[in-house]
Amino acid sequence: MADEVDTLFQEAVEALQAGDRARAKDLLTRLLKTDQNNVNYWVWMSAATETAKERVYCLQTARRIDPEHAAAKRGLILLGALPPDETIQPFPVNHPRAWEEQLILAHERPNEKQPFLSTPLARLAGLGALGIALCGLVFFMFIQPRLPRTSVIPTFTFGPSPTFTLTPTALNATARPSPTYVGPTPLWALLPATYTPTPLYNPTPRQPQSGDIFRAARDAYNRGNWEEVVNFMQQIAVVEPESADPWYFIGEAYRFQEKYADAQDAYNRALELNPNFGPAYVGLARVKLALDPAADALEDLDAAVKKDPAFVDAYLMRAAFKTDHADAKGALKDLKAAEALAPDSALVQYEYARAYLALDEPGRALAYAQRANELDITMLPVYLALGDAYTANGQTDEALKALETYVTYAEEDEFTLFLQGKLNYIAGDYETALEKLDASIKLKNNPEARLYRGLIYLEFGRGPDAIYELRVAVLSLPESFEAQIGLTRAYMLDKKYGNAYLQAEHAFPLAETDEQRAQVYYWRAKSQEKMGQLAQAKRDWEALLAL
């Protein structure tokens, strides 16, 4: 077993040195499943990831395992995640760099003179010259005098033979600069659209003249260089005018650049060439949902599954769509088909977790979320599913850890700002929580953010502000016990005791636990006392004590 692990690690290192990050990441992920506390695996994983945030995550994990690990510290300093530290030695440079030699001025160069025969090459040249001299002496002194004198006939000599290159080169052509990464950040686009570039669909056999172009397009796709993908795939479309898949890949490249109209045109062009090309229907569904999250994309997804029953993404997209539209049981059927095609897919396990959360089966949801995390620890949306699943199972501390991981490494938007506000509220840092919630609400009027802002105003003793925010929350979230009981507290703070009592009455049917029922009895009793209804208040105090 140890030999096998060492071999896998060596293969991962060699893959990185060869520039094959995808293979290196796959191998290191497998190694981390066997030993998540191996600091070297995490350090090398940081070199295999694509984004700075993923590298920081890997290096910080390495430092948690070994706080004094020099390579992890150096990496975090270079990425700006740690302040400069003079005690950390820089990466050693074991060879002179070419540009250093070029920067030395003539008068700065040392005037050291070395003996002529101090190098092997000079000694070899000297021996050769001596041999030639001896041969010439022998020829002119002994052989030439005996030769008959004849006139020399001049000979015609052809010019140098032309040199042919293996591939034609355009006149005055210049090398194309190395492509740069311009694609979307992997792993964290919004659901239900896919949040990572999906693997290349298995295309039809290529024509001999387009095979090299397709390999170049595949490399550009894996790097997220969408402009290069479009360029190469357009070349293939010229060579293979009847093939549908180049236009599908062109559509995918446009979609990742958020050029949705161009993407739709490309997908439709693919379907004109081949009406049975299933992936193009998935592309159209993704574009519809990107333009309008409330759009009905089911018809396109049904067509994708029907036209290509072996295309995993068709089942995954349809399952996600069904989960988001109150058909989680239907999603499970699609996920079963997807799992048969891709049993080790983290995406499949993640969608299982979302479906079981929707079905209110937290135990199963947690198991699938944990499995997805084991398969791909860098897949950030899984941490959201873990947070929800841990919360549903009453494991609050684990839920907070998962959500903190997501917030730390996800792109900052209205959702991550809301999560930061919520986590800071739970931690009791109300000032920071309010700052984050204000920023989130400014980007999008999220009723949950309004709920937590109202709860913070309660902590600050700002009764009227709390009432306003919590009334907005109750209108959008009428089934939320937290919103209803929060508004009860706000009315009490503002000395509107009749309103507080009535609001507590609204909250009571929503109370599912003894703790929630205790809150209702407490605030109802307090409001009745303030209104002078002591007998009724006594009954609520007795009910509270009986719990």
C-alpha positions as CSV (number, residue, x, y, z in Angstrom):
1,M,0.0,0.0,0.0
2,A,2.8,2.4,0.9
3,D,4.6,1.7,-2.4
4,E,1.4,2.4,-4.3
5,V,1.0,5.7,-2.5
6,D,4.6,6.7,-3.2
7,T,4.1,5.8,-6.8
8,L,0.9,7.9,-7.1
9,F,2.7,10.9,-5.4
10,Q,5.6,10.6,-7.8
11,E,3.2,10.5,-10.7
12,A,1.5,13.6,-9.5
13,V,4.8,15.5,-9.1
14,E,5.8,14.4,-12.6
15,A,2.4,15.5,-14.0
16,L,2.9,18.9,-12.5
17,Q,6.4,19.2,-13.9
18,A,5.0,18.3,-17.3
19,G,2.3,20.9,-17.0
20,D,-0.6,18.4,-16.7
21,R,-2.4,20.0,-13.8
22,A,-5.7,18.1,-14.4
23,R,-4.0,14.7,-13.9
24,A,-1.9,16.0,-11.0
25,K,-5.0,17.3,-9.2
26,D,-6.8,14.0,-9.8
27,L,-3.9,12.0,-8.3
28,L,-3.5,14.3,-5.4
29,T,-7.2,14.2,-4.6
30,R,-7.0,10.4,-4.5
31,L,-4.0,10.7,-2.1
32,L,-5.8,13.2,0.2
33,K,-8.6,10.7,0.5
34,T,-6.2,8.3,2.1
35,D,-4.4,10.8,4.2
36,Q,-5.9,14.3,4.7
37,N,-3.1,15.3,7.2
38,N,-0.2,14.9,4.8
39,V,1.2,18.4,4.5
40,N,3.2,17.6,1.3
41,Y,0.0,16.5,-0.5
42,W,-1.6,19.9,0.3
43,V,1.4,21.9,-0.7
44,W,1.6,20.1,-4.1
45,M,-2.2,20.4,-4.5
46,S,-1.8,24.2,-4.3
47,A,0.3,24.0,-7.4
48,A,-2.3,21.9,-9.2
49,T,-5.3,24.2,-8.6
50,E,-6.3,27.0,-11.0
51,T,-7.2,29.9,-8.9
52,A,-5.4,31.9,-6.2
53,K,-8.2,31.3,-3.6
54,E,-7.9,27.5,-4.1
55,R,-4.1,27.8,-3.7
56,V,-4.6,29.8,-0.5
57,Y,-7.0,27.2,0.8
58,C,-4.5,24.4,0.2
59,L,-1.6,26.2,1.7
60,Q,-3.6,27.3,4.8
61,T,-4.6,23.7,5.3
62,A,-1.0,22.7,5.1
63,R,-0.1,25.3,7.7
64,R,-2.8,24.1,10.0
65,I,-1.2,20.7,9.9
66,D,2.4,22.0,10.2
67,P,2.5,25.7,11.3
68,E,6.2,25.9,10.6
69,H,6.2,24.4,7.1
70,A,8.5,26.8,5.1
71,A,7.1,26.1,1.6
72,A,3.5,26.7,2.8
73,K,4.6,30.0,4.4
74,R,6.5,31.1,1.4
75,G,3.5,30.4,-0.9
76,L,1.1,32.3,1.4
77,I,3.4,35.3,1.5
78,L,3.7,35.3,-2.3
79,L,-0.1,35.1,-2.6
80,G,-0.5,38.0,-0.2
81,A,-2.3,35.8,2.4
82,L,0.5,36.4,5.0
83,P,2.6,39.5,5.7
84,P,6.3,39.4,4.6
85,D,8.5,37.6,7.0
86,E,12.3,38.2,6.9
87,T,12.9,34.9,8.8
88,I,11.5,32.9,5.8
89,Q,14.2,32.1,3.4
90,P,13.4,32.8,-0.3
91,F,13.1,30.0,-2.8
92,P,16.7,28.9,-3.7
93,V,17.9,29.7,-7.2
94,N,20.4,27.0,-8.1
95,H,21.3,28.3,-11.5
96,P,22.2,31.7,-12.9
97,R,19.4,33.3,-14.8
98,A,20.0,34.3,-18.4
99,W,18.8,37.9,-17.9
100,E,21.3,38.5,-15.1
101,E,24.2,37.9,-17.5
102,Q,22.7,40.3,-20.1
103,L,22.4,43.1,-17.5
104,I,26.2,43.1,-16.6
105,L,27.8,46.1,-18.4
106,A,31.1,45.7,-20.2
107,H,33.2,47.6,-17.6
108,E,31.6,45.6,-14.8
109,R,32.7,42.2,-16.1
110,P,35.8,40.7,-14.4
111,N,39.0,40.9,-16.3
112,E,40.2,37.5,-15.3
113,K,42.4,35.9,-17.9
114,Q,42.5,32.2,-18.1
115,P,45.4,30.2,-19.6
116,F,44.7,29.3,-23.3
117,L,44.9,25.6,-22.7
118,S,42.9,25.6,-19.5
119,T,39.8,24.2,-21.1
120,P,39.3,20.8,-22.8
121,L,38.1,22.4,-26.0
122,A,41.2,24.5,-26.3
123,R,43.5,21.5,-25.7
124,L,41.6,19.5,-28.4
125,A,42.0,22.4,-30.9
126,G,45.7,22.6,-30.2
127,L,46.2,18.9,-30.8
128,G,44.2,19.2,-34.1
129,A,46.3,22.1,-35.3
130,L,49.5,20.2,-34.5
131,G,48.3,17.2,-36.4
132,I,47.4,19.2,-39.5
133,A,50.8,20.9,-39.4
134,L,52.7,17.6,-39.3
135,C,50.6,16.2,-42.2
136,G,51.3,19.3,-44.3
137,L,55.0,19.1,-43.6
138,V,55.1,15.4,-44.7
139,F,53.1,16.1,-47.8
140,F,55.1,19.1,-49.1
141,M,58.5,17.6,-48.2
142,F,58.1,14.0,-49.4
143,I,54.9,13.4,-51.5
144,Q,54.4,16.5,-53.7
145,P,57.9,16.4,-55.4
146,R,57.1,12.9,-56.8
147,L,53.6,13.8,-58.3
148,P,53.4,14.3,-62.1
149,R,52.5,17.9,-63.1
150,T,49.0,17.9,-64.7
151,S,46.5,20.7,-65.4
152,V,43.5,20.8,-63.1
153,I,40.0,20.6,-64.8
154,P,37.5,22.9,-63.0
155,T,34.4,21.1,-61.7
156,F,30.8,22.4,-61.5
157,T,29.4,22.6,-58.0
158,F,25.7,22.7,-57.2
159,G,24.5,25.2,-54.7
160,P,23.4,24.2,-51.2
161,S,20.5,21.7,-51.1
162,P,17.2,23.3,-50.1
163,T,15.9,22.6,-46.6
164,F,12.2,21.6,-46.2
165,T,10.2,22.0,-43.0
166,L,7.6,19.5,-41.9
167,T,4.8,22.0,-41.8
168,P,4.2,25.0,-44.1
169,T,5.1,28.4,-42.5
170,A,3.4,31.6,-43.5
171,L,5.6,34.3,-44.9
172,N,6.6,36.8,-42.2
173,A,4.6,34.9,-39.7
174,T,5.1,35.7,-36.0
175,A,4.6,33.3,-33.1
176,R,1.3,33.5,-31.3
177,P,1.6,34.7,-27.7
178,S,0.9,32.2,-24.9
179,P,-2.9,32.3,-24.2
180,T,-4.0,33.8,-20.9
181,Y,-6.8,32.6,-18.6
182,V,-10.0,34.5,-19.4
183,G,-12.7,32.1,-18.3
184,P,-14.9,32.2,-15.4
185,T,-13.7,31.2,-11.9
186,P,-14.1,27.4,-11.6
187,L,-16.4,26.0,-9.0
188,W,-18.6,28.8,-7.9
189,A,-21.1,30.1,-10.4
190,L,-24.7,30.3,-9.3
191,L,-27.1,27.3,-9.3
192,P,-29.0,25.8,-11.0
193,A,-26.6,26.6,-13.9
194,T,-23.4,24.5,-13.8
195,Y,-20.7,26.2,-11.7
196,T,-17.6,24.5,-13.3
197,P,-16.8,24.0,-17.0
198,T,-18.2,20.6,-17.8
199,P,-15.8,18.0,-19.2
200,L,-15.5,17.8,-22.9
201,Y,-18.3,15.8,-24.5
202,N,-17.1,12.7,-26.2
203,P,-17.2,13.9,-29.8
204,T,-17.5,12.1,-33.1
205,P,-14.2,10.8,-34.7
206,R,-12.2,13.6,-36.0
207,Q,-10.9,14.0,-39.6
208,P,-7.1,13.5,-39.8
209,Q,-6.5,17.2,-40.7
210,S,-8.5,18.4,-37.7
211,G,-7.1,16.0,-35.0
212,D,-4.3,18.4,-33.9
213,I,-6.6,21.4,-33.9
214,F,-9.1,19.5,-31.7
215,R,-6.3,18.6,-29.2
216,A,-5.3,22.3,-29.1
217,A,-9.0,23.3,-28.5
218,R,-9.3,20.7,-25.7
219,D,-6.2,22.2,-24.0
220,A,-7.6,25.7,-24.3
221,Y,-10.9,24.5,-22.9
222,N,-9.2,22.9,-19.9
223,R,-7.4,26.2,-19.3
224,G,-10.6,28.2,-19.6
225,N,-9.3,30.2,-22.6
226,W,-12.6,30.6,-24.3
227,E,-11.5,32.8,-27.1
228,E,-9.0,30.2,-28.2
229,V,-11.7,27.5,-28.0
230,V,-13.9,29.5,-30.4
231,N,-11.0,30.1,-32.7
232,F,-10.0,26.4,-32.9
233,M,-13.5,25.1,-33.1
234,Q,-14.3,27.4,-36.0
235,Q,-11.4,26.0,-37.8
236,I,-12.7,22.5,-37.3
237,A,-16.1,23.5,-38.4
238,V,-14.6,24.6,-41.8
239,V,-12.8,21.3,-42.1
240,E,-15.8,19.3,-41.0
241,P,-18.9,21.2,-42.2
242,E,-21.3,18.4,-41.3
243,S,-20.1,17.9,-37.7
244,A,-22.4,19.3,-34.9
245,D,-20.0,19.1,-31.9
246,P,-17.7,22.0,-32.9
247,W,-20.7,24.4,-32.8
248,Y,-21.7,23.0,-29.4
249,F,-18.2,23.7,-28.0
250,I,-18.4,27.2,-29.6
251,G,-21.7,27.7,-27.7
252,E,-20.1,26.5,-24.5
253,A,-17.2,29.0,-24.9
254,Y,-19.6,31.8,-25.5
255,R,-21.8,30.8,-22.5
256,F,-18.8,30.9,-20.1
257,Q,-18.1,34.4,-21.4
258,E,-21.8,35.3,-20.7
259,K,-22.3,36.0,-24.4
260,Y,-25.7,34.3,-24.3
261,A,-27.1,35.4,-27.7
262,D,-24.0,34.1,-29.5
263,A,-24.2,30.8,-27.4
264,Q,-27.8,30.3,-28.5
265,D,-26.9,30.8,-32.1
266,A,-24.1,28.3,-31.9
267,Y,-26.3,25.6,-30.1
268,N,-29.0,26.1,-32.7
269,R,-26.4,25.8,-35.5
270,A,-25.4,22.4,-34.0
271,L,-29.0,21.2,-34.0
272,E,-29.5,22.3,-37.6
273,L,-26.6,20.0,-38.5
274,N,-27.8,17.2,-36.2
275,P,-31.3,17.4,-34.6
276,N,-30.4,14.4,-32.4
277,F,-27.4,16.1,-30.8
278,G,-28.4,16.0,-27.1
279,P,-25.7,18.2,-25.6
280,A,-26.9,21.2,-27.6
281,Y,-30.3,21.0,-25.9
282,V,-28.6,21.1,-22.5
283,G,-26.7,24.2,-23.6
284,L,-30.0,25.9,-24.6
285,A,-31.5,25.0,-21.2
286,R,-28.5,26.5,-19.4
287,V,-28.7,29.7,-21.4
288,K,-32.4,30.0,-20.7
289,L,-31.8,29.7,-17.0
290,A,-28.9,32.1,-17.0
291,L,-31.1,34.7,-18.7
292,D,-34.1,34.0,-16.5
293,P,-33.8,31.7,-13.5
294,A,-37.6,31.3,-13.5
295,A,-37.7,30.1,-17.2
296,D,-39.1,26.6,-18.0
297,A,-36.2,24.7,-19.4
298,L,-37.7,21.2,-18.8
299,E,-38.7,20.8,-22.5
300,D,-35.1,21.2,-23.6
301,L,-33.8,18.9,-20.8
302,D,-36.3,16.2,-21.7
303,A,-35.2,16.4,-25.3
304,A,-31.5,16.1,-24.2
305,V,-32.2,12.9,-22.3
306,K,-34.2,11.4,-25.1
307,K,-31.7,12.3,-27.8
308,D,-28.6,11.2,-25.9
309,P,-29.4,8.8,-22.9
310,A,-25.6,8.5,-22.2
311,F,-25.0,12.2,-21.6
312,V,-24.6,12.6,-17.8
313,D,-25.0,16.4,-17.8
314,A,-28.5,16.0,-19.2
315,Y,-29.6,14.0,-16.1
316,L,-27.8,16.2,-13.7
317,M,-29.3,19.4,-15.1
318,R,-32.8,17.9,-15.2
319,A,-32.4,16.7,-11.6
320,A,-31.2,20.1,-10.4
321,F,-34.1,21.8,-12.2
322,K,-36.6,19.4,-10.6
323,T,-35.2,19.9,-7.1
324,D,-35.5,23.6,-7.6
325,H,-39.1,23.3,-8.8
326,A,-40.6,21.1,-6.0
327,D,-40.1,17.7,-7.7
328,A,-37.3,16.2,-5.7
329,K,-38.7,12.7,-6.1
330,G,-38.4,13.1,-9.8
331,A,-34.9,14.4,-9.4
332,L,-33.9,11.2,-7.6
333,K,-34.9,9.1,-10.7
334,D,-32.6,11.2,-12.8
335,L,-29.8,11.0,-10.3
336,K,-30.0,7.3,-10.2
337,A,-29.5,7.2,-14.0
338,A,-26.6,9.7,-13.7
339,E,-24.9,7.7,-11.0
340,A,-25.0,4.6,-13.2
341,L,-23.1,6.5,-15.8
342,A,-20.7,8.4,-13.4
343,P,-20.6,6.5,-10.0
344,D,-17.7,8.7,-8.7
345,S,-19.0,12.1,-9.7
346,A,-19.0,14.6,-6.9
347,L,-21.7,16.5,-8.8
348,V,-24.1,13.6,-8.6
349,Q,-23.6,13.2,-4.9
350,Y,-24.1,16.9,-4.4
351,E,-27.4,16.9,-6.2
352,Y,-28.5,13.9,-4.2
353,A,-27.8,15.9,-1.0
354,R,-29.9,18.8,-2.4
355,A,-32.8,16.5,-3.3
356,Y,-32.9,14.8,0.1
357,L,-32.7,18.2,1.8
358,A,-35.8,19.2,-0.2
359,L,-37.5,16.0,0.8
360,D,-36.7,16.7,4.5
361,E,-34.5,13.7,4.9
362,P,-31.5,15.3,6.6
363,G,-29.7,12.1,7.5
364,R,-29.4,11.0,3.8
365,A,-28.7,14.5,2.7
366,L,-25.7,14.7,5.1
367,A,-24.3,11.3,4.0
368,Y,-24.4,12.4,0.3
369,A,-22.9,15.8,1.0
370,Q,-20.1,14.2,2.9
371,R,-19.5,11.8,0.1
372,A,-19.4,14.7,-2.4
373,N,-16.9,16.5,-0.2
374,E,-14.7,13.3,-0.1
375,L,-14.7,13.1,-3.9
376,D,-13.8,16.7,-4.4
377,I,-12.7,18.8,-1.5
378,T,-12.3,21.9,-3.7
379,M,-16.0,22.0,-4.8
380,L,-17.3,25.0,-2.8
381,P,-21.1,24.6,-3.3
382,V,-20.8,21.3,-1.4
383,Y,-19.9,23.3,1.7
384,L,-23.3,25.0,1.5
385,A,-25.0,21.7,1.3
386,L,-23.0,20.5,4.2
387,G,-24.0,23.6,6.2
388,D,-27.7,23.0,5.5
389,A,-27.4,19.3,6.2
390,Y,-25.5,19.7,9.5
391,T,-28.0,22.4,10.6
392,A,-31.0,20.0,9.8
393,N,-29.3,17.3,11.8
394,G,-28.8,19.6,14.8
395,Q,-25.0,19.8,14.4
396,T,-24.6,23.5,14.6
397,D,-20.8,23.7,15.2
398,E,-20.1,21.6,12.1
399,A,-22.6,23.6,10.1
400,L,-20.7,26.8,11.0
401,K,-17.4,25.3,10.0
402,A,-18.7,24.3,6.6
403,L,-20.3,27.7,6.0
404,E,-17.2,29.5,7.1
405,T,-15.2,27.5,4.6
406,Y,-17.6,28.5,1.8
407,V,-17.6,32.2,2.8
408,T,-13.8,32.3,3.0
409,Y,-13.1,31.1,-0.5
410,A,-16.2,32.0,-2.5
411,E,-16.5,35.0,-4.7
412,E,-18.1,37.9,-2.7
413,D,-21.6,38.6,-3.9
414,E,-25.0,39.3,-2.2
415,F,-25.2,35.7,-1.0
416,T,-21.8,35.4,0.5
417,L,-22.3,38.8,2.1
418,F,-25.5,37.5,3.7
419,L,-23.8,34.4,5.0
420,Q,-21.0,36.5,6.5
421,G,-23.6,38.7,8.2
422,K,-25.5,35.6,9.5
423,L,-22.3,34.0,10.8
424,N,-21.2,37.2,12.5
425,Y,-24.6,37.6,14.1
426,I,-24.4,34.1,15.5
427,A,-20.9,34.8,16.8
428,G,-22.2,38.0,18.5
429,D,-20.2,40.5,16.3
430,Y,-23.3,42.6,15.6
431,E,-21.4,45.6,14.1
432,T,-19.7,43.5,11.5
433,A,-22.8,41.5,10.9
434,L,-24.8,44.7,10.2
435,E,-22.1,46.0,7.8
436,K,-22.2,42.8,5.8
437,L,-26.0,42.6,5.7
438,D,-26.3,46.2,4.6
439,A,-23.9,45.4,1.7
440,S,-25.9,42.3,0.8
441,I,-29.3,44.1,0.8
442,K,-27.9,46.9,-1.3
443,L,-27.1,44.3,-4.0
444,K,-30.3,42.3,-3.6
445,N,-33.3,42.7,-1.4
446,N,-33.1,39.3,0.3
447,P,-35.9,38.7,3.0
448,E,-33.6,36.5,5.1
449,A,-31.0,39.3,5.2
450,R,-33.8,41.7,6.3
451,L,-34.7,39.2,9.0
452,Y,-31.2,39.1,10.5
453,R,-30.9,42.9,10.2
454,G,-34.1,43.2,12.2
455,L,-32.7,40.8,14.8
456,I,-29.5,42.9,15.0
457,Y,-31.6,46.1,15.6
458,L,-33.2,44.2,18.5
459,E,-29.8,43.7,20.0
460,F,-29.0,47.4,19.6
461,G,-32.4,48.4,21.2
462,R,-33.6,50.1,18.0
463,G,-37.3,49.1,18.3
464,P,-38.9,51.0,15.3
465,D,-36.1,49.9,12.9
466,A,-36.5,46.3,14.1
467,I,-40.2,46.4,13.6
468,Y,-39.8,47.7,10.0
469,E,-37.3,45.1,9.0
470,L,-39.1,42.2,10.7
471,R,-42.4,43.1,9.1
472,V,-40.8,43.0,5.7
473,A,-39.4,39.6,6.6
474,V,-42.7,38.3,7.8
475,L,-44.5,39.3,4.6
476,S,-41.9,37.3,2.5
477,L,-41.4,34.5,5.0
478,P,-44.8,34.0,6.7
479,E,-43.9,30.4,7.8
480,S,-40.7,31.5,9.5
481,F,-40.9,31.1,13.3
482,E,-37.8,33.3,13.8
483,A,-39.4,36.1,11.9
484,Q,-42.7,35.9,13.8
485,I,-41.2,35.7,17.2
486,G,-38.6,38.3,16.3
487,L,-41.4,40.8,15.4
488,T,-43.1,39.9,18.8
489,R,-39.9,41.0,20.6
490,A,-39.7,44.1,18.5
491,Y,-43.2,45.2,19.5
492,M,-42.3,44.5,23.2
493,L,-39.2,46.7,22.8
494,D,-41.3,49.5,21.3
495,K,-43.9,49.1,24.2
496,K,-46.7,48.0,21.8
497,Y,-47.8,45.2,24.0
498,G,-51.1,44.4,22.3
499,N,-49.4,44.0,19.0
500,A,-46.7,41.8,20.7
501,Y,-49.4,39.5,22.1
502,L,-51.2,39.1,18.7
503,Q,-47.8,38.5,17.0
504,A,-47.0,35.8,19.6
505,E,-50.4,34.2,18.7
506,H,-49.3,34.0,15.1
507,A,-46.0,32.4,16.1
508,F,-47.5,29.7,18.2
509,P,-48.7,27.4,15.4
510,L,-45.2,27.6,13.8
511,A,-43.5,26.4,17.0
512,E,-42.1,22.9,16.4
513,T,-39.9,22.3,19.5
514,D,-40.3,22.9,23.2
515,E,-37.7,25.6,23.0
516,Q,-39.8,27.5,20.5
517,R,-43.0,26.9,22.4
518,A,-41.2,28.2,25.5
519,Q,-40.4,31.5,23.7
520,V,-44.0,31.9,22.8
521,Y,-45.2,31.3,26.4
522,Y,-42.6,33.7,27.7
523,W,-43.4,36.7,25.4
524,R,-47.1,36.1,25.6
525,A,-46.9,36.2,29.4
526,K,-44.7,39.3,29.4
527,S,-47.1,41.2,27.1
528,Q,-50.2,40.2,29.2
529,E,-48.5,41.3,32.4
530,K,-47.8,44.7,30.7
531,M,-51.5,44.9,29.7
532,G,-52.6,44.0,33.3
533,Q,-54.0,40.6,32.3
534,L,-52.4,38.8,35.2
535,A,-54.7,35.7,35.2
536,Q,-53.9,35.0,31.5
537,A,-50.2,35.7,32.1
538,K,-50.2,33.2,35.0
539,R,-51.5,30.5,32.7
540,D,-48.7,31.1,30.3
541,W,-46.1,31.1,33.0
542,E,-47.5,27.8,34.3
543,A,-47.4,26.3,30.8
544,L,-43.8,27.4,30.5
545,L,-42.8,25.7,33.7
546,A,-44.6,22.5,32.6
547,L,-42.4,22.1,29.6
